[in-house]
Amino acid sequence: MKKHLMIIALIALVLLAILPAQAQTITMANPDNVGQRDIMVYWSNGSFFGLYNTTSIITLEGNDSYIFTLKPQLSNPLDNPGTFLSTTFSFVETNLVALVILTFLAALWLGRR
């Protein structure tokens, strides 16, 4: 009985891995509260499909493949200093070890002069 269940589960996993996911409508979420982010959608051959933002609903055509890219967004610390500080603190928190090592190496290099 266990062998049959394992074989069925294995076949289901293989089918899920092989069969492509199909979606006709996609809604994006904006978890970082940066405001509206632009999403550029391309066909799988690289031609441009459309420009959307995170609040729009994207309706896709047929069973084609698409490439989704987020348009780079420039941030100005003077526009929203709270968001800039929050982003900076999260960057420092994530890369603290690398920043400490770089500071130590810079101090060694500058101390030899």
ZAKOLBA-75556 format. One record per atom (N, C-alpha, C): atom name; x, y, z. Coordinates in nm, 2 decimals. Layout:
// residues N
+----+--------+--------+--------+
! at !     px !     py !     pz !
+----+--------+--------+--------+
! CA !      X !      Y !      Z !
...
+----+--------+--------+--------+
This chain:
// residues 113
+----+--------+--------+--------+
! at !     px !     py !     pz !
+----+--------+--------+--------+
!  N !   0.08 !  -0.12 !   0.00 !
! CA !   0.00 !   0.00 !   0.00 !
!  C !   0.09 !   0.13 !   0.00 !
!  N !   0.19 !   0.13 !   0.08 !
! CA !   0.28 !   0.24 !   0.09 !
!  C !   0.35 !   0.27 !  -0.05 !
!  N !   0.39 !   0.15 !  -0.11 !
! CA !   0.46 !   0.17 !  -0.24 !
!  C !   0.37 !   0.24 !  -0.34 !
!  N !   0.24 !   0.20 !  -0.34 !
! CA !   0.14 !   0.26 !  -0.44 !
!  C !   0.13 !   0.41 !  -0.41 !
!  N !   0.12 !   0.45 !  -0.29 !
! CA !   0.11 !   0.59 !  -0.25 !
!  C !   0.23 !   0.67 !  -0.29 !
!  N !   0.35 !   0.61 !  -0.27 !
! CA !   0.47 !   0.67 !  -0.30 !
!  C !   0.48 !   0.69 !  -0.46 !
!  N !   0.44 !   0.59 !  -0.53 !
! CA !   0.45 !   0.59 !  -0.68 !
!  C !   0.35 !   0.70 !  -0.73 !
!  N !   0.23 !   0.71 !  -0.67 !
! CA !   0.13 !   0.81 !  -0.71 !
!  C !   0.19 !   0.95 !  -0.68 !
!  N !   0.24 !   0.96 !  -0.56 !
! CA !   0.30 !   1.09 !  -0.52 !
!  C !   0.41 !   1.13 !  -0.61 !
!  N !   0.50 !   1.04 !  -0.65 !
! CA !   0.61 !   1.07 !  -0.74 !
!  C !   0.56 !   1.11 !  -0.88 !
!  N !   0.46 !   1.04 !  -0.93 !
! CA !   0.41 !   1.07 !  -1.06 !
!  C !   0.34 !   1.21 !  -1.06 !
!  N !   0.27 !   1.24 !  -0.95 !
! CA !   0.21 !   1.37 !  -0.93 !
!  C !   0.32 !   1.48 !  -0.93 !
!  N !   0.43 !   1.46 !  -0.86 !
! CA !   0.53 !   1.56 !  -0.85 !
!  C !   0.60 !   1.58 !  -0.99 !
!  N !   0.62 !   1.47 !  -1.06 !
! CA !   0.68 !   1.48 !  -1.19 !
!  C !   0.59 !   1.56 !  -1.29 !
!  N !   0.46 !   1.53 !  -1.28 !
! CA !   0.36 !   1.60 !  -1.37 !
!  C !   0.36 !   1.75 !  -1.33 !
!  N !   0.36 !   1.78 !  -1.20 !
! CA !   0.36 !   1.92 !  -1.17 !
!  C !   0.49 !   1.99 !  -1.21 !
!  N !   0.60 !   1.92 !  -1.21 !
! CA !   0.72 !   1.98 !  -1.26 !
!  C !   0.73 !   2.00 !  -1.41 !
!  N !   0.66 !   1.91 !  -1.48 !
! CA !   0.67 !   1.92 !  -1.63 !
!  C !   0.56 !   2.01 !  -1.69 !
!  N !   0.44 !   2.01 !  -1.63 !
! CA !   0.33 !   2.09 !  -1.69 !
!  C !   0.36 !   2.23 !  -1.66 !
!  N !   0.34 !   2.32 !  -1.76 !
! CA !   0.36 !   2.46 !  -1.73 !
!  C !   0.24 !   2.52 !  -1.66 !
!  N !   0.27 !   2.62 !  -1.58 !
! CA !   0.16 !   2.69 !  -1.51 !
!  C !   0.10 !   2.79 !  -1.61 !
!  N !  -0.03 !   2.80 !  -1.60 !
! CA !  -0.10 !   2.89 !  -1.69 !
!  C !  -0.18 !   2.99 !  -1.61 !
!  N !  -0.17 !   3.12 !  -1.65 !
! CA !  -0.24 !   3.22 !  -1.58 !
!  C !  -0.29 !   3.32 !  -1.69 !
!  N !  -0.41 !   3.36 !  -1.68 !
! CA !  -0.46 !   3.46 !  -1.78 !
!  C !  -0.46 !   3.60 !  -1.72 !
!  N !  -0.48 !   3.61 !  -1.59 !
! CA !  -0.48 !   3.74 !  -1.53 !
!  C !  -0.38 !   3.74 !  -1.41 !
!  N !  -0.30 !   3.84 !  -1.40 !
! CA !  -0.20 !   3.85 !  -1.29 !
!  C !  -0.21 !   3.98 !  -1.22 !
!  N !  -0.22 !   3.97 !  -1.08 !
! CA !  -0.22 !   4.09 !  -1.00 !
!  C !  -0.10 !   4.09 !  -0.92 !
!  N !  -0.03 !   4.21 !  -0.92 !
! CA !   0.10 !   4.22 !  -0.84 !
!  C !   0.08 !   4.28 !  -0.71 !
!  N !   0.16 !   4.25 !  -0.61 !
! CA !   0.16 !   4.30 !  -0.48 !
!  C !   0.28 !   4.40 !  -0.47 !
!  N !   0.27 !   4.49 !  -0.38 !
! CA !   0.38 !   4.59 !  -0.36 !
!  C !   0.42 !   4.58 !  -0.21 !
!  N !   0.50 !   4.49 !  -0.17 !
! CA !   0.53 !   4.47 !  -0.02 !
!  C !   0.62 !   4.57 !   0.04 !
!  N !   0.70 !   4.65 !  -0.04 !
! CA !   0.79 !   4.74 !   0.02 !
!  C !   0.74 !   4.88 !   0.03 !
!  N !   0.62 !   4.91 !   0.00 !
! CA !   0.56 !   5.04 !   0.01 !
!  C !   0.64 !   5.15 !  -0.05 !
!  N !   0.71 !   5.13 !  -0.16 !
! CA !   0.78 !   5.23 !  -0.23 !
!  C !   0.69 !   5.32 !  -0.31 !
!  N !   0.57 !   5.28 !  -0.33 !
! CA !   0.48 !   5.35 !  -0.42 !
!  C !   0.46 !   5.26 !  -0.54 !
!  N !   0.41 !   5.31 !  -0.64 !
! CA !   0.39 !   5.23 !  -0.76 !
!  C !   0.52 !   5.20 !  -0.83 !
!  N !   0.54 !   5.07 !  -0.86 !
! CA !   0.66 !   5.03 !  -0.93 !
!  C !   0.61 !   5.00 !  -1.07 !
!  N !   0.69 !   5.03 !  -1.17 !
! CA !   0.66 !   5.00 !  -1.31 !
!  C !   0.71 !   4.85 !  -1.34 !
!  N !   0.62 !   4.78 !  -1.41 !
! CA !   0.65 !   4.64 !  -1.45 !
!  C !   0.65 !   4.64 !  -1.60 !
!  N !   0.77 !   4.60 !  -1.66 !
! CA !   0.77 !   4.59 !  -1.81 !
!  C !   0.76 !   4.44 !  -1.84 !
!  N !   0.66 !   4.41 !  -1.93 !
! CA !   0.63 !   4.28 !  -1.97 !
!  C !   0.68 !   4.26 !  -2.12 !
!  N !   0.75 !   4.15 !  -2.14 !
! CA !   0.80 !   4.12 !  -2.27 !
!  C !   0.75 !   3.98 !  -2.31 !
!  N !   0.74 !   3.96 !  -2.45 !
! CA !   0.71 !   3.82 !  -2.50 !
!  C !   0.84 !   3.74 !  -2.47 !
!  N !   0.83 !   3.61 !  -2.49 !
! CA !   0.94 !   3.52 !  -2.46 !
!  C !   1.05 !   3.54 !  -2.57 !
!  N !   1.02 !   3.60 !  -2.68 !
! CA !   1.12 !   3.63 !  -2.79 !
!  C !   1.19 !   3.76 !  -2.77 !
!  N !   1.15 !   3.84 !  -2.66 !
! CA !   1.22 !   3.96 !  -2.63 !
!  C !   1.14 !   4.09 !  -2.68 !
!  N !   1.04 !   4.07 !  -2.76 !
! CA !   0.96 !   4.19 !  -2.80 !
!  C !   0.87 !   4.24 !  -2.69 !
!  N !   0.85 !   4.37 !  -2.69 !
! CA !   0.78 !   4.44 !  -2.58 !
!  C !   0.63 !   4.41 !  -2.58 !
!  N !   0.58 !   4.38 !  -2.47 !
! CA !   0.43 !   4.35 !  -2.46 !
!  C !   0.36 !   4.46 !  -2.40 !
!  N !   0.41 !   4.53 !  -2.29 !
! CA !   0.34 !   4.64 !  -2.23 !
!  C !   0.41 !   4.69 !  -2.10 !
!  N !   0.38 !   4.81 !  -2.06 !
! CA !   0.43 !   4.87 !  -1.94 !
!  C !   0.31 !   4.88 !  -1.84 !
!  N !   0.32 !   4.83 !  -1.72 !
! CA !   0.22 !   4.83 !  -1.62 !
!  C !   0.28 !   4.88 !  -1.49 !
!  N !   0.19 !   4.91 !  -1.39 !
! CA !   0.25 !   4.93 !  -1.26 !
!  C !   0.19 !   4.83 !  -1.16 !
!  N !   0.23 !   4.83 !  -1.04 !
! CA !   0.20 !   4.73 !  -0.94 !
!  C !   0.05 !   4.73 !  -0.90 !
!  N !  -0.02 !   4.84 !  -0.94 !
! CA !  -0.16 !   4.85 !  -0.90 !
!  C !  -0.25 !   4.81 !  -1.02 !
!  N !  -0.20 !   4.78 !  -1.13 !
! CA !  -0.28 !   4.74 !  -1.25 !
!  C !  -0.30 !   4.59 !  -1.26 !
!  N !  -0.40 !   4.55 !  -1.33 !
! CA !  -0.42 !   4.41 !  -1.35 !
!  C !  -0.37 !   4.38 !  -1.49 !
!  N !  -0.29 !   4.28 !  -1.51 !
! CA !  -0.23 !   4.25 !  -1.64 !
!  C !  -0.30 !   4.13 !  -1.69 !
!  N !  -0.36 !   4.15 !  -1.81 !
! CA !  -0.43 !   4.04 !  -1.88 !
!  C !  -0.35 !   3.98 !  -1.99 !
!  N !  -0.32 !   3.86 !  -1.98 !
! CA !  -0.23 !   3.79 !  -2.08 !
!  C !  -0.31 !   3.73 !  -2.19 !
!  N !  -0.24 !   3.70 !  -2.30 !
! CA !  -0.30 !   3.65 !  -2.42 !
!  C !  -0.26 !   3.50 !  -2.43 !
!  N !  -0.36 !   3.41 !  -2.44 !
! CA !  -0.33 !   3.27 !  -2.47 !
!  C !  -0.24 !   3.20 !  -2.38 !
!  N !  -0.16 !   3.10 !  -2.44 !
! CA !  -0.07 !   3.02 !  -2.36 !
!  C !   0.07 !   3.05 !  -2.39 !
!  N !   0.10 !   3.18 !  -2.42 !
! CA !   0.24 !   3.22 !  -2.45 !
!  C !   0.32 !   3.24 !  -2.32 !
!  N !   0.45 !   3.24 !  -2.34 !
! CA !   0.55 !   3.27 !  -2.23 !
!  C !   0.58 !   3.42 !  -2.22 !
!  N !   0.60 !   3.47 !  -2.10 !
! CA !   0.62 !   3.61 !  -2.08 !
!  C !   0.74 !   3.63 !  -1.99 !
!  N !   0.80 !   3.75 !  -2.00 !
! CA !   0.92 !   3.78 !  -1.91 !
!  C !   0.87 !   3.91 !  -1.84 !
!  N !   0.87 !   3.91 !  -1.71 !
! CA !   0.84 !   4.02 !  -1.62 !
!  C !   0.96 !   4.08 !  -1.56 !
!  N !   0.98 !   4.21 !  -1.58 !
! CA !   1.09 !   4.28 !  -1.52 !
!  C !   1.04 !   4.41 !  -1.45 !
!  N !   1.11 !   4.44 !  -1.33 !
! CA !   1.07 !   4.56 !  -1.26 !
!  C !   1.16 !   4.67 !  -1.31 !
!  N !   1.10 !   4.78 !  -1.35 !
! CA !   1.18 !   4.89 !  -1.40 !
!  C !   1.26 !   4.95 !  -1.28 !
!  N !   1.39 !   4.98 !  -1.30 !
! CA !   1.46 !   5.04 !  -1.19 !
!  C !   1.40 !   5.17 !  -1.15 !
!  N !   1.40 !   5.19 !  -1.02 !
! CA !   1.34 !   5.32 !  -0.96 !
!  C !   1.45 !   5.40 !  -0.89 !
!  N !   1.46 !   5.52 !  -0.92 !
! CA !   1.56 !   5.61 !  -0.86 !
!  C !   1.50 !   5.66 !  -0.73 !
!  N !   1.58 !   5.66 !  -0.62 !
! CA !   1.53 !   5.71 !  -0.50 !
!  C !   1.61 !   5.84 !  -0.46 !
!  N !   1.54 !   5.94 !  -0.41 !
! CA !   1.61 !   6.06 !  -0.37 !
!  C !   1.58 !   6.07 !  -0.22 !
!  N !   1.69 !   6.08 !  -0.14 !
! CA !   1.67 !   6.08 !   0.01 !
!  C !   1.60 !   6.21 !   0.05 !
!  N !   1.60 !   6.31 !  -0.03 !
! CA !   1.53 !   6.43 !   0.02 !
!  C !   1.38 !   6.42 !   0.00 !
!  N !   1.33 !   6.34 !  -0.10 !
! CA !   1.19 !   6.32 !  -0.12 !
!  C !   1.12 !   6.25 !   0.00 !
!  N !   1.18 !   6.15 !   0.05 !
! CA !   1.12 !   6.07 !   0.16 !
!  C !   1.23 !   6.02 !   0.25 !
!  N !   1.28 !   6.10 !   0.35 !
! CA !   1.39 !   6.06 !   0.43 !
!  C !   1.37 !   5.94 !   0.52 !
!  N !   1.24 !   5.92 !   0.56 !
! CA !   1.21 !   5.81 !   0.64 !
!  C !   1.23 !   5.68 !   0.57 !
!  N !   1.18 !   5.67 !   0.45 !
! CA !   1.20 !   5.55 !   0.36 !
!  C !   1.35 !   5.53 !   0.33 !
!  N !   1.42 !   5.63 !   0.31 !
! CA !   1.56 !   5.62 !   0.28 !
!  C !   1.64 !   5.57 !   0.40 !
!  N !   1.61 !   5.62 !   0.52 !
! CA !   1.68 !   5.57 !   0.64 !
!  C !   1.64 !   5.42 !   0.67 !
!  N !   1.51 !   5.39 !   0.65 !
! CA !   1.47 !   5.25 !   0.67 !
!  C !   1.54 !   5.16 !   0.57 !
!  N !   1.55 !   5.19 !   0.45 !
! CA !   1.62 !   5.11 !   0.35 !
!  C !   1.77 !   5.10 !   0.38 !
!  N !   1.83 !   5.21 !   0.43 !
! CA !   1.97 !   5.21 !   0.46 !
!  C !   2.00 !   5.12 !   0.58 !
!  N !   1.91 !   5.13 !   0.68 !
! CA !   1.93 !   5.05 !   0.80 !
!  C !   1.91 !   4.90 !   0.77 !
!  N !   1.82 !   4.87 !   0.68 !
! CA !   1.80 !   4.73 !   0.65 !
!  C !   1.92 !   4.68 !   0.57 !
!  N !   1.98 !   4.76 !   0.48 !
! CA !   2.10 !   4.73 !   0.41 !
!  C !   2.22 !   4.70 !   0.50 !
!  N !   2.24 !   4.79 !   0.60 !
! CA !   2.35 !   4.77 !   0.70 !
!  C !   2.32 !   4.65 !   0.78 !
!  N !   2.20 !   4.62 !   0.82 !
! CA !   2.17 !   4.51 !   0.90 !
!  C !   2.20 !   4.38 !   0.82 !
!  N !   2.17 !   4.38 !   0.70 !
! CA !   2.19 !   4.26 !   0.61 !
!  C !   2.34 !   4.24 !   0.59 !
!  N !   2.42 !   4.34 !   0.57 !
! CA !   2.56 !   4.33 !   0.53 !
!  C !   2.65 !   4.38 !   0.64 !
!  N !   2.62 !   4.36 !   0.76 !
! CA !   2.70 !   4.41 !   0.87 !
!  C !   2.84 !   4.35 !   0.88 !
!  N !   2.85 !   4.22 !   0.86 !
! CA !   2.98 !   4.15 !   0.87 !
!  C !   3.07 !   4.20 !   0.76 !
!  N !   3.02 !   4.22 !   0.63 !
! CA !   3.10 !   4.27 !   0.52 !
!  C !   3.15 !   4.41 !   0.55 !
!  N !   3.06 !   4.49 !   0.60 !
! CA !   3.09 !   4.63 !   0.63 !
!  C !   3.20 !   4.64 !   0.74 !
!  N !   3.19 !   4.56 !   0.84 !
! CA !   3.29 !   4.56 !   0.95 !
!  C !   3.42 !   4.52 !   0.89 !
!  N !   3.43 !   4.42 !   0.81 !
! CA !   3.55 !   4.37 !   0.75 !
!  C !   3.61 !   4.48 !   0.66 !
!  N !   3.53 !   4.54 !   0.58 !
! CA !   3.58 !   4.65 !   0.49 !
!  C !   3.63 !   4.77 !   0.57 !
!  N !   3.56 !   4.80 !   0.68 !
! CA !   3.61 !   4.91 !   0.77 !
!  C !   3.74 !   4.88 !   0.83 !
!  N !   3.76 !   4.75 !   0.88 !
! CA !   3.88 !   4.71 !   0.94 !
!  C !   4.00 !   4.71 !   0.84 !
!  N !   3.97 !   4.66 !   0.71 !
! CA !   4.08 !   4.67 !   0.61 !
!  C !   4.11 !   4.81 !   0.57 !
!  N !   4.01 !   4.90 !   0.56 !
! CA !   4.04 !   5.04 !   0.53 !
!  C !   4.12 !   5.10 !   0.64 !
!  N !   4.09 !   5.07 !   0.77 !
! CA !   4.17 !   5.13 !   0.88 !
!  C !   4.31 !   5.08 !   0.87 !
!  N !   4.33 !   4.95 !   0.84 !
! CA !   4.47 !   4.90 !   0.83 !
!  C !   4.55 !   4.97 !   0.72 !
!  N !   4.48 !   4.98 !   0.60 !
! CA !   4.54 !   5.05 !   0.49 !
!  C !   4.58 !   5.19 !   0.51 !
!  N !   4.48 !   5.27 !   0.58 !
! CA !   4.51 !   5.41 !   0.60 !
!  C !   4.60 !   5.43 !   0.72 !
!  N !   4.61 !   5.33 !   0.81 !
! CA !   4.70 !   5.34 !   0.93 !
!  C !   4.85 !   5.32 !   0.89 !
!  N !   4.87 !   5.25 !   0.78 !
! CA !   5.01 !   5.23 !   0.73 !
!  C !   5.07 !   5.35 !   0.67 !
!  N !   4.99 !   5.45 !   0.63 !
! CA !   5.04 !   5.57 !   0.56 !
!  C !   5.11 !   5.66 !   0.65 !
+----+--------+--------+--------+
